[in-house]
Amino acid sequence: MTIFKESGTLLLGISFLAAAISASAQTPLAPTFPSDAQMRAQYALPQSQFAMIEGENVHYVDEGTGPAILLLHGSYASLRQWDDWARELVKHYRVIRFDQSPAGLSGPNPVQDYSLDHRLAVIDGLMNKLKVDRFIIVGTSSAGVPTTAYAATRPTRITGMVLNNIAIAQFPMDLAKMPKGLQAAVAEDRTHPGFHRPDFWRQILLANIEDKARITPSLVQQWTELNHRALRDPKVGKAVYAQMTPFSRSGEDLPKINAPTLILWGQSDHETPVNTHGIPAFVASGAVDKTLELIPNCGHMVPLDCPARAMERMMPFLKRITG
């Protein structure tokens, strides 16, 4: 069954672009950031757990009962990106989410292995540890790469898939076409390669979220402090970038996937627009049961921007495929 519905487009390149810009001779004094213990106290959830999986310390949350759903966050986010969705999903499902290294409270991989094969092995290890054989996999933004790769290579484990504003092909990043506030933040960021000030993250969030009221001081602080952990070692960013699988991998994997698929798209996304990534992803999907849902007035970061409206469109799909 093929359905196309319309109601009413990553933070993938910005930080890579900023990290690639050389620093000036004068570096401002770095602000004080919390220790690992302080960050756990601040950002761990009551249900947070930590486990050594595939050689790295993984921060994860496993809550609720029912059919299992795995949520994979996007670039520079963390499992906290899913807080609003998780509150609703746990009423009906077992919801599992984790911080993908080097993000969040998981932090950097000890041997700097950020390859796609390793990321898929971590998913296997976590789900095996939790004794979950089959599950729905959900990925947003750059997590589209491991989400589609996992579904394509482990079809017997996947009962369904949801994709939010992923990229299925490479795309140019032109700083000159980005908002003036973001341009200014990136320019200021050039002067201190060892850290990003809060306004850097605030401007990235503003560029990717339509509902500006959701960009609270606490959210900006969360992104600043959690991301600084990975910046402590300059080798981390270089390793992540060097091992990054091209976004075109998702375009190659989609035709191989036959699991029921929902492609859920923030229609105001200017980074991975629906016309160049969303609709082509829908067309490329090999699923017989596939749906494309467009959410008006919602940007790239769907789980943060329009969680309630996105949930309204996702729940009928989830209920249908889980019986």
C-alpha positions in Angstrom: 0.0 0.0 0.0 1.4 3.4 -1.0 0.0 6.5 0.5 1.1 10.2 0.0 -0.3 12.6 2.5 0.2 16.4 2.7 -0.9 18.5 5.7 -1.1 22.2 4.8 13.0 21.1 5.3 20.9 19.3 9.6 23.0 20.4 11.7 25.1 18.2 9.5 27.3 20.7 7.9 27.4 23.7 10.1 29.7 22.4 12.9 31.8 20.5 10.4 32.2 23.8 8.5 33.0 25.7 11.6 35.6 23.1 12.8 37.3 23.3 9.5 37.9 27.1 9.7 41.3 28.0 11.0 41.6 30.0 14.2 43.0 33.5 14.4 46.1 34.3 16.4 44.3 35.6 19.4 42.1 33.0 21.3 39.6 34.2 23.9 39.7 32.6 27.4 37.6 29.5 27.5 34.5 29.5 29.7 34.2 27.0 32.6 32.4 23.8 31.7 31.0 21.2 34.1 32.9 18.0 34.8 31.6 14.5 33.8 30.1 14.0 37.2 28.4 17.4 37.2 27.0 16.7 33.7 25.6 13.3 34.8 23.9 15.0 37.8 22.5 17.7 35.4 21.5 15.8 32.3 21.0 12.1 33.3 17.3 11.1 33.6 15.8 9.0 36.4 15.8 6.0 34.1 19.4 6.6 32.8 21.7 3.6 32.7 25.3 3.1 31.6 26.8 0.0 30.1 30.1 -1.0 28.3 29.0 -2.0 24.8 31.5 -2.8 22.0 34.3 -1.1 24.0 32.5 2.2 24.7 30.5 3.5 27.6 26.9 3.9 26.5 24.3 6.1 28.2 20.9 4.7 27.5 17.3 4.9 28.7 14.9 1.9 28.5 11.3 2.6 29.7 7.8 1.5 29.1 6.3 -1.8 28.0 4.9 -3.2 24.7 6.4 -3.3 21.2 9.9 -2.0 21.2 11.0 1.3 19.5 14.6 2.4 19.2 15.2 6.2 18.8 18.4 7.4 17.1 19.3 11.2 17.6 20.9 13.4 15.0 24.2 15.3 14.9 25.4 17.1 18.1 22.1 16.2 19.8 21.6 13.5 22.5 19.0 11.1 23.7 17.4 14.2 25.4 16.3 15.2 21.9 13.5 12.6 22.3 12.2 13.7 25.7 8.8 15.0 24.4 8.2 12.0 22.1 9.3 9.5 24.8 6.7 10.9 27.3 3.9 10.0 24.9 5.4 6.8 23.4 6.0 5.1 26.8 2.2 5.0 27.3 2.0 2.3 24.6 5.5 1.1 23.8 8.9 0.1 25.2 11.1 3.1 24.3 14.8 2.7 24.0 17.2 5.6 23.2 20.9 6.1 23.7 23.6 8.7 23.2 25.6 7.9 20.1 29.3 8.5 20.6 30.8 11.1 21.0 27.6 12.8 22.0 25.8 13.3 25.3 26.8 11.4 28.4 28.2 8.5 26.4 31.1 10.7 25.3 34.0 9.9 22.9 34.8 6.3 21.8 38.1 5.3 23.6 39.8 4.2 20.4 38.0 6.9 18.2 36.0 4.3 16.2 33.1 6.2 14.7 32.7 4.0 11.7 29.2 2.9 10.5 30.1 -0.7 11.1 30.9 0.1 14.8 27.7 2.2 15.2 25.6 -0.8 13.9 27.5 -3.1 16.2 26.6 -0.8 19.2 22.9 -1.0 18.3 23.2 -4.8 18.1 25.0 -4.9 21.4 22.5 -2.7 23.2 19.4 -4.5 21.9 20.9 -7.9 22.6 21.7 -6.8 26.1 18.1 -5.7 26.6 16.9 -9.0 25.0 15.0 -7.2 22.3 14.9 -9.3 19.1 12.6 -7.2 16.9 11.8 -3.5 17.0 10.8 -0.3 15.2 13.8 1.9 14.4 13.4 5.7 14.2 16.1 8.1 13.0 16.3 11.8 12.5 18.7 14.0 10.6 22.2 12.4 10.2 21.0 9.3 12.1 19.3 8.5 8.8 22.5 6.8 7.8 22.7 4.2 10.6 18.9 3.8 10.6 18.6 2.9 7.0 21.8 0.8 7.1 20.6 -1.2 10.0 17.2 -1.8 8.4 18.9 -2.8 5.2 21.4 -5.2 6.7 19.3 -6.6 9.6 15.9 -7.0 8.0 14.8 -9.8 10.4 15.1 -7.5 13.4 13.1 -4.5 12.0 9.3 -4.4 12.2 9.0 -0.9 10.9 11.0 2.3 10.3 10.4 6.1 10.8 12.6 8.6 9.1 12.7 12.4 10.1 14.3 14.8 7.7 17.2 12.7 6.7 19.7 13.3 3.9 19.8 10.8 1.1 22.5 12.6 -1.0 25.4 15.0 -0.5 24.6 18.7 -0.5 26.5 22.0 -0.6 26.9 24.1 2.6 27.0 27.8 1.7 27.6 29.9 4.8 26.8 33.1 2.8 23.2 31.9 2.3 22.6 31.2 6.0 21.0 33.5 8.5 23.0 36.6 9.5 23.0 35.6 13.2 24.5 32.2 12.3 27.1 33.8 10.1 28.2 36.1 12.9 28.3 33.2 15.4 30.5 31.2 13.1 32.8 34.1 12.4 33.2 34.7 16.2 33.7 30.9 16.6 36.8 31.0 14.4 38.7 32.7 17.2 38.5 29.8 19.6 38.7 26.3 18.1 38.7 24.6 21.4 35.1 25.5 22.4 31.8 26.9 21.2 30.1 29.7 23.0 26.3 29.3 23.9 25.3 31.7 21.1 26.9 29.4 18.5 24.5 26.6 19.5 21.6 29.1 19.9 22.1 30.3 16.3 22.2 26.7 15.0 19.0 25.8 16.8 17.4 29.0 15.5 18.3 28.0 12.0 16.8 24.6 12.3 13.7 25.1 14.5 10.7 27.1 13.3 9.0 27.5 16.8 11.6 29.9 18.3 9.8 29.7 21.7 11.2 26.2 22.1 14.8 27.4 22.1 15.0 28.1 25.8 18.1 29.1 27.8 18.2 25.6 29.3 18.1 23.9 25.9 21.0 26.2 24.7 22.9 25.4 27.9 22.3 21.6 27.4 23.7 21.7 23.8 26.6 23.8 24.8 27.7 21.7 27.8 27.1 18.3 26.3 28.9 19.1 23.1 31.8 20.6 24.9 32.7 17.2 26.3 33.6 15.9 22.8 35.6 19.1 22.1 38.0 18.5 24.9 40.1 16.2 22.7 40.7 17.9 19.2 41.2 14.4 17.7 37.6 13.5 18.3 36.1 15.9 15.8 38.7 15.0 13.2 38.0 11.3 13.7 34.2 11.7 13.4 34.6 13.7 10.3 37.1 11.4 8.7 34.9 8.3 9.3 31.6 9.9 8.4 29.7 7.7 5.9 28.3 9.7 3.0 24.7 10.6 3.3 24.2 9.0 -0.1 24.5 5.7 1.7 20.9 6.2 2.8 19.8 6.6 -0.8 21.5 3.3 -1.6 20.0 1.4 1.4 16.4 2.6 1.0 15.6 0.4 -2.0 16.7 -2.7 0.0 14.3 -2.1 2.8 10.8 -3.7 2.8 9.8 -2.9 6.3 6.7 -0.6 6.7 8.1 2.9 6.5 6.9 6.3 7.6 8.8 9.3 6.2 7.9 12.2 8.5 9.1 15.6 7.3 9.2 19.1 8.7 8.1 21.0 5.6 10.0 24.2 6.5 13.4 22.4 6.6 15.9 24.5 4.6 18.8 22.1 5.1 17.3 18.8 3.7 14.3 20.2 1.8 11.4 17.9 1.1 11.7 18.3 -2.6 15.4 17.2 -2.7 15.5 14.7 0.1 12.0 13.8 1.4 10.1 13.0 -1.8 13.2 11.3 -3.3 13.5 9.2 -0.2 9.8 8.2 -0.5 10.3 7.2 -4.2 13.5 5.3 -3.4 12.0 3.3 -0.6 11.6 -0.4 -1.4 8.7 -0.7 1.1 5.3 -1.7 -0.2 3.8 -0.1 2.9 5.2 3.4 2.8 3.8 6.8 3.8 5.2 10.4 3.4 3.7 12.9 5.9 4.6 16.6 5.7 4.3 18.8 8.7 3.8 22.5 7.9 5.6 25.2 9.9 8.1 22.7 11.2 11.8 22.7 10.5 14.7 20.3 10.4 14.7 19.2 14.0 11.3 17.7 14.2 11.4 16.1 17.6 12.4 19.4 19.2 10.4 21.7 16.9 6.9 20.2 16.6 6.8 17.1 18.8 3.0 17.1 19.4 2.1 17.6 15.8 4.6 15.0 14.7 3.3 12.5 17.2 -0.2 13.0 15.8 1.0 11.8 12.4 3.2 9.0 13.7 0.9 7.3 16.2 -1.6 5.9 13.6 1.3 4.4 11.7 2.8 2.8 14.8 -0.6 1.5 16.0 -1.3 0.0 12.6 2.0 -1.9 12.2 2.1 -3.1 15.8 -1.5 -4.4 15.7 
